[in-house]
């Protein structure tokens, strides 16, 4: 099995009102050092293969077709072979 | 003439559209379940509002892969008239049939109420009953209506008359105060390059009868019928 950990985030040019709201809340809590907050999505996908290059290709295609919207989001992922 | 209204799990304005087309326009219409693989026999398609697939992942992102969407895409590519309302707008951008994307409202609130819209362009056949510069009043009801597109894409859309509606005040001024959701350039409705695919966040089906407080949305439906009766659009 291969486990993919996928991170989907807004492109830097896209406004993130949720991230801004969280940032304000963190400031209210006293975390004055907080410079910025960007909110994204985290997905774990398990694949029925130990072939890392195959998994790499498949997860890449998943991100492009569904998991991220290339108009507003970028993505990155890492793969781990698991039992 | 027969209009198809595509029904996804979670659509909730499907029957409102059906009512307007049947009862107000006196035109035949059916609901098309999202598992259908063809849309043969329909002269125009409507993707209604709602919360298809619970807005999971991104609004419209799952519905975009419903079996029927392949047929909707072919229909649109052939020049068929496609109207997207609210969630239908989100689905059409996710499907790549319209440029840009719709994000969470900037105020992080679900916005439900009446807005004023300025008609920026009548490029789309759906706008044939309106005039450029006209101010209309329609209701909105959405959480993810903040339209965004790359500056280059926006320039192209502007040059090509694809920006159809902008949020404005009662006097027609397009201002930040009149923007309910943070959409870039107050954009509320757009069309594709050919004009046959048109979508908007406001709900023209909810303002097509005097009893509902406004008939400003009726023109969109009448224009659809007009386009189908005057010039055959499909090759």
Contacts between the chains, C-beta under 8 A, distances in Angstrom:
chain1	res1	chain2	res2	distance
A	13	B	150	7.9
A	14	B	103	7.0
A	14	B	148	6.2
A	15	B	103	7.5
A	15	B	106	6.9
A	15	B	146	7.8
A	15	B	148	7.7
A	15	B	182	7.0
A	17	B	103	8.0
A	17	B	104	5.9
A	17	B	105	7.4
A	17	B	106	4.9
A	17	B	107	7.3
A	17	B	108	5.4
A	17	B	146	7.8
A	17	B	182	7.0
A	18	B	104	6.2
A	18	B	108	6.5
A	21	B	108	5.8
A	41	B	57	7.8
A	66	B	57	7.4
A	66	B	61	6.6
A	66	B	65	7.0
A	67	B	57	7.4
A	69	B	58	5.9
A	69	B	61	6.9
A	69	B	94	6.8
A	69	B	101	5.7
A	71	B	93	7.5
A	71	B	99	7.9
A	71	B	100	6.4
A	71	B	101	4.4
A	71	B	148	7.7
A	71	B	149	7.3
A	71	B	150	7.6
A	72	B	101	4.6
A	72	B	103	6.5
A	72	B	148	6.3
